[in-house]
Amino acid sequence: MSLTLTEICHHEAGHAVSCWYYGGKLELVATGTDGNSLISYQHSGFSAKLDYRHAQSKEAVLIILSGLSAMLRIISNPWDYEGCYKDIAGAEDLMKSQAWVRPDGYDLNKFYRDFGGPSRTFCFNTSNWQLIKALSKELMGQKRMRGQAIAKLLEAACPLEKPERALPWQQHSD
C-alpha cells in the first residue's frame, strides 16, 4: 500500500520537528509520492557511541521513530505501509551499527516500547502536534524545504516558547 502525500508530509514533519526540538541541525526535507521522500539532519546522538541508556542515543532513535508516530495521528494502521517497518528496523540498525549490544531478553517489542512510546508521546503532545501540522501543510505545497526555512516556520508556529535546545534558524542549513 502506498502512502498519500498528506501521510508522507506528516511523517517527514514528525522527524523534522523532533530533530529541531532536541537541538539537531536541519538540512533538508523533501516529500513526494514517488518514494524519494527524505530528511537530512545532524544530531549529536548520531555522532557519539550509542548506548540505549544514554539520553542523546534515545533522542537519536526518537527522531527516527517520530515519523511513524506522527502518522499514527492521521491513519489507523501504519503497519500496512512498508516504510513504517523501515523506520523501526532503521532505528535498531543504527543502534547495532554503533556497537549497541541488546541486553538479554530485549526484543523488538521491548525496543519499540522503550523508544516508540516516547516518540508517540512527543508527537501526540498538543504543542508539538501543532508544529507537525504546520510544517506538514507547508510541505504539501513546497515539497522541498531547506533547514533555515523549516526552523523559521517552526519558530513562528511555536505556540509556547521555543524549546530550550532548538537551534536558532540561522544555524540550520540554507
Biotite code that builds the C-alpha atoms (Angstrom):
import biotite.structure as struc

atoms = struc.array([
    struc.Atom([0.000, 0.000, 0.000], chain_id="A", res_id=1, res_name="MET", atom_name="CA", element="C"),
    struc.Atom([1.328, 3.437, -0.936], chain_id="A", res_id=2, res_name="SER", atom_name="CA", element="C"),
    struc.Atom([1.319, 6.477, 1.268], chain_id="A", res_id=3, res_name="LEU", atom_name="CA", element="C"),
    struc.Atom([-0.548, 9.624, 0.263], chain_id="A", res_id=4, res_name="THR", atom_name="CA", element="C"),
    struc.Atom([1.263, 12.948, 0.070], chain_id="A", res_id=5, res_name="LEU", atom_name="CA", element="C"),
    struc.Atom([-0.515, 14.039, 3.282], chain_id="A", res_id=6, res_name="THR", atom_name="CA", element="C"),
    struc.Atom([0.765, 10.970, 5.128], chain_id="A", res_id=7, res_name="GLU", atom_name="CA", element="C"),
    struc.Atom([4.297, 11.440, 3.770], chain_id="A", res_id=8, res_name="ILE", atom_name="CA", element="C"),
    struc.Atom([4.328, 15.117, 4.786], chain_id="A", res_id=9, res_name="CYS", atom_name="CA", element="C"),
    struc.Atom([3.183, 14.290, 8.319], chain_id="A", res_id=10, res_name="HIS", atom_name="CA", element="C"),
    struc.Atom([5.794, 11.525, 8.507], chain_id="A", res_id=11, res_name="HIS", atom_name="CA", element="C"),
    struc.Atom([8.699, 13.770, 7.471], chain_id="A", res_id=12, res_name="GLU", atom_name="CA", element="C"),
    struc.Atom([7.389, 16.644, 9.624], chain_id="A", res_id=13, res_name="ALA", atom_name="CA", element="C"),
    struc.Atom([7.429, 14.314, 12.656], chain_id="A", res_id=14, res_name="GLY", atom_name="CA", element="C"),
    struc.Atom([11.126, 13.652, 12.070], chain_id="A", res_id=15, res_name="HIS", atom_name="CA", element="C"),
    struc.Atom([11.912, 17.342, 11.476], chain_id="A", res_id=16, res_name="ALA", atom_name="CA", element="C"),
    struc.Atom([10.048, 18.715, 14.496], chain_id="A", res_id=17, res_name="VAL", atom_name="CA", element="C"),
    struc.Atom([11.624, 16.216, 16.899], chain_id="A", res_id=18, res_name="SER", atom_name="CA", element="C"),
    struc.Atom([15.080, 16.874, 15.443], chain_id="A", res_id=19, res_name="CYS", atom_name="CA", element="C"),
    struc.Atom([14.611, 20.654, 15.830], chain_id="A", res_id=20, res_name="TRP", atom_name="CA", element="C"),
    struc.Atom([13.208, 20.234, 19.348], chain_id="A", res_id=21, res_name="TYR", atom_name="CA", element="C"),
    struc.Atom([16.229, 18.197, 20.504], chain_id="A", res_id=22, res_name="TYR", atom_name="CA", element="C"),
    struc.Atom([18.826, 20.573, 19.099], chain_id="A", res_id=23, res_name="GLY", atom_name="CA", element="C"),
    struc.Atom([19.553, 18.886, 15.790], chain_id="A", res_id=24, res_name="GLY", atom_name="CA", element="C"),
    struc.Atom([20.629, 20.841, 12.729], chain_id="A", res_id=25, res_name="LYS", atom_name="CA", element="C"),
    struc.Atom([18.075, 20.603, 9.928], chain_id="A", res_id=26, res_name="LEU", atom_name="CA", element="C"),
    struc.Atom([19.409, 20.438, 6.393], chain_id="A", res_id=27, res_name="GLU", atom_name="CA", element="C"),
    struc.Atom([16.622, 19.405, 4.010], chain_id="A", res_id=28, res_name="LEU", atom_name="CA", element="C"),
    struc.Atom([13.174, 17.840, 3.864], chain_id="A", res_id=29, res_name="VAL", atom_name="CA", element="C"),
    struc.Atom([11.820, 16.615, 0.536], chain_id="A", res_id=30, res_name="ALA", atom_name="CA", element="C"),
    struc.Atom([8.442, 14.951, 0.038], chain_id="A", res_id=31, res_name="THR", atom_name="CA", element="C"),
    struc.Atom([6.786, 13.169, -2.838], chain_id="A", res_id=32, res_name="GLY", atom_name="CA", element="C"),
    struc.Atom([4.743, 10.094, -3.595], chain_id="A", res_id=33, res_name="THR", atom_name="CA", element="C"),
    struc.Atom([7.454, 8.690, -5.875], chain_id="A", res_id=34, res_name="ASP", atom_name="CA", element="C"),
    struc.Atom([9.313, 7.022, -2.993], chain_id="A", res_id=35, res_name="GLY", atom_name="CA", element="C"),
    struc.Atom([12.001, 9.700, -2.862], chain_id="A", res_id=36, res_name="ASN", atom_name="CA", element="C"),
    struc.Atom([10.945, 11.456, 0.347], chain_id="A", res_id=37, res_name="SER", atom_name="CA", element="C"),
    struc.Atom([13.779, 12.202, 2.712], chain_id="A", res_id=38, res_name="LEU", atom_name="CA", element="C"),
    struc.Atom([15.001, 14.242, 5.617], chain_id="A", res_id=39, res_name="ILE", atom_name="CA", element="C"),
    struc.Atom([18.601, 15.241, 6.163], chain_id="A", res_id=40, res_name="SER", atom_name="CA", element="C"),
    struc.Atom([19.822, 16.465, 9.544], chain_id="A", res_id=41, res_name="TYR", atom_name="CA", element="C"),
    struc.Atom([22.590, 16.229, 12.129], chain_id="A", res_id=42, res_name="GLN", atom_name="CA", element="C"),
    struc.Atom([22.148, 15.353, 15.807], chain_id="A", res_id=43, res_name="HIS", atom_name="CA", element="C"),
    struc.Atom([24.831, 14.710, 18.415], chain_id="A", res_id=44, res_name="SER", atom_name="CA", element="C"),
    struc.Atom([23.234, 11.375, 19.290], chain_id="A", res_id=45, res_name="GLY", atom_name="CA", element="C"),
    struc.Atom([24.359, 10.004, 15.923], chain_id="A", res_id=46, res_name="PHE", atom_name="CA", element="C"),
    struc.Atom([27.974, 11.025, 16.318], chain_id="A", res_id=47, res_name="SER", atom_name="CA", element="C"),
    struc.Atom([28.554, 9.505, 19.747], chain_id="A", res_id=48, res_name="ALA", atom_name="CA", element="C"),
    struc.Atom([28.758, 5.805, 20.518], chain_id="A", res_id=49, res_name="LYS", atom_name="CA", element="C"),
    struc.Atom([25.142, 4.881, 21.024], chain_id="A", res_id=50, res_name="LEU", atom_name="CA", element="C"),
    struc.Atom([24.026, 3.402, 24.299], chain_id="A", res_id=51, res_name="ASP", atom_name="CA", element="C"),
    struc.Atom([20.331, 2.666, 24.828], chain_id="A", res_id=52, res_name="TYR", atom_name="CA", element="C"),
    struc.Atom([20.572, 4.142, 28.344], chain_id="A", res_id=53, res_name="ARG", atom_name="CA", element="C"),
    struc.Atom([22.148, 7.414, 27.186], chain_id="A", res_id=54, res_name="HIS", atom_name="CA", element="C"),
    struc.Atom([19.882, 10.454, 26.669], chain_id="A", res_id=55, res_name="ALA", atom_name="CA", element="C"),
    struc.Atom([21.417, 11.521, 23.336], chain_id="A", res_id=56, res_name="GLN", atom_name="CA", element="C"),
    struc.Atom([21.098, 7.996, 21.969], chain_id="A", res_id=57, res_name="SER", atom_name="CA", element="C"),
    struc.Atom([17.443, 7.862, 22.985], chain_id="A", res_id=58, res_name="LYS", atom_name="CA", element="C"),
    struc.Atom([16.865, 11.204, 21.281], chain_id="A", res_id=59, res_name="GLU", atom_name="CA", element="C"),
    struc.Atom([18.518, 9.977, 18.083], chain_id="A", res_id=60, res_name="ALA", atom_name="CA", element="C"),
    struc.Atom([16.231, 6.945, 17.985], chain_id="A", res_id=61, res_name="VAL", atom_name="CA", element="C"),
    struc.Atom([13.205, 9.045, 18.962], chain_id="A", res_id=62, res_name="LEU", atom_name="CA", element="C"),
    struc.Atom([13.871, 11.290, 15.953], chain_id="A", res_id=63, res_name="ILE", atom_name="CA", element="C"),
    struc.Atom([13.822, 8.236, 13.655], chain_id="A", res_id=64, res_name="ILE", atom_name="CA", element="C"),
    struc.Atom([10.600, 6.884, 15.160], chain_id="A", res_id=65, res_name="LEU", atom_name="CA", element="C"),
    struc.Atom([8.804, 10.253, 15.255], chain_id="A", res_id=66, res_name="SER", atom_name="CA", element="C"),
    struc.Atom([7.884, 9.932, 11.579], chain_id="A", res_id=67, res_name="GLY", atom_name="CA", element="C"),
    struc.Atom([5.904, 6.791, 12.306], chain_id="A", res_id=68, res_name="LEU", atom_name="CA", element="C"),
    struc.Atom([4.404, 8.295, 15.447], chain_id="A", res_id=69, res_name="SER", atom_name="CA", element="C"),
    struc.Atom([3.226, 11.398, 13.577], chain_id="A", res_id=70, res_name="ALA", atom_name="CA", element="C"),
    struc.Atom([1.490, 9.117, 11.075], chain_id="A", res_id=71, res_name="MET", atom_name="CA", element="C"),
    struc.Atom([-0.308, 7.355, 13.942], chain_id="A", res_id=72, res_name="LEU", atom_name="CA", element="C"),
    struc.Atom([-2.237, 10.601, 14.446], chain_id="A", res_id=73, res_name="ARG", atom_name="CA", element="C"),
    struc.Atom([-3.755, 10.515, 10.953], chain_id="A", res_id=74, res_name="ILE", atom_name="CA", element="C"),
    struc.Atom([-4.018, 6.852, 9.906], chain_id="A", res_id=75, res_name="ILE", atom_name="CA", element="C"),
    struc.Atom([-5.393, 3.888, 11.789], chain_id="A", res_id=76, res_name="SER", atom_name="CA", element="C"),
    struc.Atom([-2.922, 1.206, 10.774], chain_id="A", res_id=77, res_name="ASN", atom_name="CA", element="C"),
    struc.Atom([0.534, 2.400, 9.696], chain_id="A", res_id=78, res_name="PRO", atom_name="CA", element="C"),
    struc.Atom([1.728, -1.214, 9.662], chain_id="A", res_id=79, res_name="TRP", atom_name="CA", element="C"),
    struc.Atom([0.101, -1.564, 6.236], chain_id="A", res_id=80, res_name="ASP", atom_name="CA", element="C"),
    struc.Atom([2.968, 0.529, 4.898], chain_id="A", res_id=81, res_name="TYR", atom_name="CA", element="C"),
    struc.Atom([6.426, -0.883, 4.270], chain_id="A", res_id=82, res_name="GLU", atom_name="CA", element="C"),
    struc.Atom([8.106, 2.417, 5.189], chain_id="A", res_id=83, res_name="GLY", atom_name="CA", element="C"),
    struc.Atom([6.950, 2.130, 8.803], chain_id="A", res_id=84, res_name="CYS", atom_name="CA", element="C"),
    struc.Atom([8.798, -1.136, 9.250], chain_id="A", res_id=85, res_name="TYR", atom_name="CA", element="C"),
    struc.Atom([11.838, 0.504, 7.692], chain_id="A", res_id=86, res_name="LYS", atom_name="CA", element="C"),
    struc.Atom([11.853, 3.233, 10.358], chain_id="A", res_id=87, res_name="ASP", atom_name="CA", element="C"),
    struc.Atom([11.826, 0.715, 13.210], chain_id="A", res_id=88, res_name="ILE", atom_name="CA", element="C"),
    struc.Atom([14.392, -1.513, 11.522], chain_id="A", res_id=89, res_name="ALA", atom_name="CA", element="C"),
    struc.Atom([16.488, 1.553, 10.711], chain_id="A", res_id=90, res_name="GLY", atom_name="CA", element="C"),
    struc.Atom([16.457, 2.696, 14.323], chain_id="A", res_id=91, res_name="ALA", atom_name="CA", element="C"),
    struc.Atom([17.545, -0.704, 15.543], chain_id="A", res_id=92, res_name="GLU", atom_name="CA", element="C"),
    struc.Atom([20.172, -0.991, 12.784], chain_id="A", res_id=93, res_name="ASP", atom_name="CA", element="C"),
    struc.Atom([21.551, 2.384, 13.845], chain_id="A", res_id=94, res_name="LEU", atom_name="CA", element="C"),
    struc.Atom([21.882, 1.146, 17.399], chain_id="A", res_id=95, res_name="MET", atom_name="CA", element="C"),
    struc.Atom([23.597, -2.052, 16.224], chain_id="A", res_id=96, res_name="LYS", atom_name="CA", element="C"),
    struc.Atom([25.965, -0.196, 13.890], chain_id="A", res_id=97, res_name="SER", atom_name="CA", element="C"),
    struc.Atom([27.142, 1.886, 16.821], chain_id="A", res_id=98, res_name="GLN", atom_name="CA", element="C"),
    struc.Atom([28.117, -1.231, 18.783], chain_id="A", res_id=99, res_name="ALA", atom_name="CA", element="C"),
    struc.Atom([24.917, -1.263, 20.828], chain_id="A", res_id=100, res_name="TRP", atom_name="CA", element="C"),
    struc.Atom([24.566, -4.622, 22.490], chain_id="A", res_id=101, res_name="VAL", atom_name="CA", element="C"),
    struc.Atom([20.977, -5.609, 23.131], chain_id="A", res_id=102, res_name="ARG", atom_name="CA", element="C"),
    struc.Atom([20.529, -6.595, 26.790], chain_id="A", res_id=103, res_name="PRO", atom_name="CA", element="C"),
    struc.Atom([19.378, -10.168, 27.473], chain_id="A", res_id=104, res_name="ASP", atom_name="CA", element="C"),
    struc.Atom([15.670, -10.561, 26.806], chain_id="A", res_id=105, res_name="GLY", atom_name="CA", element="C"),
    struc.Atom([15.486, -7.233, 24.948], chain_id="A", res_id=106, res_name="TYR", atom_name="CA", element="C"),
    struc.Atom([13.387, -7.993, 21.871], chain_id="A", res_id=107, res_name="ASP", atom_name="CA", element="C"),
    struc.Atom([11.842, -5.753, 19.212], chain_id="A", res_id=108, res_name="LEU", atom_name="CA", element="C"),
    struc.Atom([8.641, -5.349, 21.273], chain_id="A", res_id=109, res_name="ASN", atom_name="CA", element="C"),
    struc.Atom([10.603, -4.017, 24.242], chain_id="A", res_id=110, res_name="LYS", atom_name="CA", element="C"),
    struc.Atom([12.679, -1.875, 21.898], chain_id="A", res_id=111, res_name="PHE", atom_name="CA", element="C"),
    struc.Atom([9.554, -0.250, 20.446], chain_id="A", res_id=112, res_name="TYR", atom_name="CA", element="C"),
    struc.Atom([8.005, 0.122, 23.912], chain_id="A", res_id=113, res_name="ARG", atom_name="CA", element="C"),
    struc.Atom([11.067, 1.955, 25.220], chain_id="A", res_id=114, res_name="ASP", atom_name="CA", element="C"),
    struc.Atom([11.608, 4.120, 22.152], chain_id="A", res_id=115, res_name="PHE", atom_name="CA", element="C"),
    struc.Atom([8.250, 4.117, 20.358], chain_id="A", res_id=116, res_name="GLY", atom_name="CA", element="C"),
    struc.Atom([6.314, 5.142, 23.465], chain_id="A", res_id=117, res_name="GLY", atom_name="CA", element="C"),
    struc.Atom([8.336, 8.324, 23.967], chain_id="A", res_id=118, res_name="PRO", atom_name="CA", element="C"),
    struc.Atom([8.112, 9.175, 20.253], chain_id="A", res_id=119, res_name="SER", atom_name="CA", element="C"),
    struc.Atom([4.298, 8.793, 20.361], chain_id="A", res_id=120, res_name="ARG", atom_name="CA", element="C"),
    struc.Atom([4.152, 10.939, 23.494], chain_id="A", res_id=121, res_name="THR", atom_name="CA", element="C"),
    struc.Atom([6.267, 13.563, 21.736], chain_id="A", res_id=122, res_name="PHE", atom_name="CA", element="C"),
    struc.Atom([4.112, 13.626, 18.582], chain_id="A", res_id=123, res_name="CYS", atom_name="CA", element="C"),
    struc.Atom([0.797, 13.469, 20.434], chain_id="A", res_id=124, res_name="PHE", atom_name="CA", element="C"),
    struc.Atom([1.743, 16.446, 22.645], chain_id="A", res_id=125, res_name="ASN", atom_name="CA", element="C"),
    struc.Atom([-0.598, 19.287, 21.625], chain_id="A", res_id=126, res_name="THR", atom_name="CA", element="C"),
    struc.Atom([2.139, 21.890, 21.065], chain_id="A", res_id=127, res_name="SER", atom_name="CA", element="C"),
    struc.Atom([4.351, 19.503, 19.093], chain_id="A", res_id=128, res_name="ASN", atom_name="CA", element="C"),
    struc.Atom([1.362, 18.331, 17.053], chain_id="A", res_id=129, res_name="TRP", atom_name="CA", element="C"),
    struc.Atom([0.614, 21.953, 16.087], chain_id="A", res_id=130, res_name="GLN", atom_name="CA", element="C"),
    struc.Atom([4.177, 22.259, 14.795], chain_id="A", res_id=131, res_name="LEU", atom_name="CA", element="C"),
    struc.Atom([3.964, 18.968, 12.890], chain_id="A", res_id=132, res_name="ILE", atom_name="CA", element="C"),
    struc.Atom([0.689, 20.057, 11.253], chain_id="A", res_id=133, res_name="LYS", atom_name="CA", element="C"),
    struc.Atom([2.092, 23.491, 10.333], chain_id="A", res_id=134, res_name="ALA", atom_name="CA", element="C"),
    struc.Atom([5.204, 22.002, 8.728], chain_id="A", res_id=135, res_name="LEU", atom_name="CA", element="C"),
    struc.Atom([3.220, 19.250, 7.013], chain_id="A", res_id=136, res_name="SER", atom_name="CA", element="C"),
    struc.Atom([0.874, 21.833, 5.480], chain_id="A", res_id=137, res_name="LYS", atom_name="CA", element="C"),
    struc.Atom([3.840, 23.830, 4.174], chain_id="A", res_id=138, res_name="GLU", atom_name="CA", element="C"),
    struc.Atom([5.470, 20.674, 2.769], chain_id="A", res_id=139, res_name="LEU", atom_name="CA", element="C"),
    struc.Atom([2.251, 19.836, 0.920], chain_id="A", res_id=140, res_name="MET", atom_name="CA", element="C"),
    struc.Atom([2.763, 22.969, -1.165], chain_id="A", res_id=141, res_name="GLY", atom_name="CA", element="C"),
    struc.Atom([6.532, 23.266, -1.357], chain_id="A", res_id=142, res_name="GLN", atom_name="CA", element="C"),
    struc.Atom([7.571, 19.569, -1.451], chain_id="A", res_id=143, res_name="LYS", atom_name="CA", element="C"),
    struc.Atom([11.144, 20.617, -0.601], chain_id="A", res_id=144, res_name="ARG", atom_name="CA", element="C"),
    struc.Atom([12.403, 22.865, 2.204], chain_id="A", res_id=145, res_name="MET", atom_name="CA", element="C"),
    struc.Atom([15.879, 23.762, 3.450], chain_id="A", res_id=146, res_name="ARG", atom_name="CA", element="C"),
    struc.Atom([16.785, 23.778, 7.138], chain_id="A", res_id=147, res_name="GLY", atom_name="CA", element="C"),
    struc.Atom([16.608, 27.534, 7.738], chain_id="A", res_id=148, res_name="GLN", atom_name="CA", element="C"),
    struc.Atom([13.139, 27.792, 6.190], chain_id="A", res_id=149, res_name="ALA", atom_name="CA", element="C"),
    struc.Atom([11.913, 24.886, 8.319], chain_id="A", res_id=150, res_name="ILE", atom_name="CA", element="C"),
    struc.Atom([13.358, 26.356, 11.519], chain_id="A", res_id=151, res_name="ALA", atom_name="CA", element="C"),
    struc.Atom([11.857, 29.801, 10.747], chain_id="A", res_id=152, res_name="LYS", atom_name="CA", element="C"),
    struc.Atom([8.454, 28.219, 10.225], chain_id="A", res_id=153, res_name="LEU", atom_name="CA", element="C"),
    struc.Atom([8.723, 26.219, 13.465], chain_id="A", res_id=154, res_name="LEU", atom_name="CA", element="C"),
    struc.Atom([9.839, 29.261, 15.470], chain_id="A", res_id=155, res_name="GLU", atom_name="CA", element="C"),
    struc.Atom([6.907, 31.290, 14.096], chain_id="A", res_id=156, res_name="ALA", atom_name="CA", element="C"),
    struc.Atom([4.391, 28.474, 14.650], chain_id="A", res_id=157, res_name="ALA", atom_name="CA", element="C"),
    struc.Atom([5.626, 27.535, 18.131], chain_id="A", res_id=158, res_name="CYS", atom_name="CA", element="C"),
    struc.Atom([2.608, 28.001, 20.449], chain_id="A", res_id=159, res_name="PRO", atom_name="CA", element="C"),
    struc.Atom([4.829, 28.363, 23.513], chain_id="A", res_id=160, res_name="LEU", atom_name="CA", element="C"),
    struc.Atom([8.418, 29.452, 23.968], chain_id="A", res_id=161, res_name="GLU", atom_name="CA", element="C"),
    struc.Atom([10.920, 27.963, 21.561], chain_id="A", res_id=162, res_name="LYS", atom_name="CA", element="C"),
    struc.Atom([12.317, 24.715, 23.039], chain_id="A", res_id=163, res_name="PRO", atom_name="CA", element="C"),
    struc.Atom([15.466, 25.347, 25.066], chain_id="A", res_id=164, res_name="GLU", atom_name="CA", element="C"),
    struc.Atom([17.681, 23.148, 22.892], chain_id="A", res_id=165, res_name="ARG", atom_name="CA", element="C"),
    struc.Atom([16.267, 24.163, 19.497], chain_id="A", res_id=166, res_name="ALA", atom_name="CA", element="C"),
    struc.Atom([18.933, 25.916, 17.455], chain_id="A", res_id=167, res_name="LEU", atom_name="CA", element="C"),
    struc.Atom([18.130, 29.411, 16.142], chain_id="A", res_id=168, res_name="PRO", atom_name="CA", element="C"),
    struc.Atom([17.011, 29.316, 12.498], chain_id="A", res_id=169, res_name="TRP", atom_name="CA", element="C"),
    struc.Atom([20.288, 30.903, 11.338], chain_id="A", res_id=170, res_name="GLN", atom_name="CA", element="C"),
    struc.Atom([22.261, 27.836, 12.497], chain_id="A", res_id=171, res_name="GLN", atom_name="CA", element="C"),
    struc.Atom([20.402, 25.459, 10.164], chain_id="A", res_id=172, res_name="HIS", atom_name="CA", element="C"),
    struc.Atom([21.444, 24.790, 6.565], chain_id="A", res_id=173, res_name="SER", atom_name="CA", element="C"),
    struc.Atom([20.448, 27.325, 3.957], chain_id="A", res_id=174, res_name="ASP", atom_name="CA", element="C"),
])
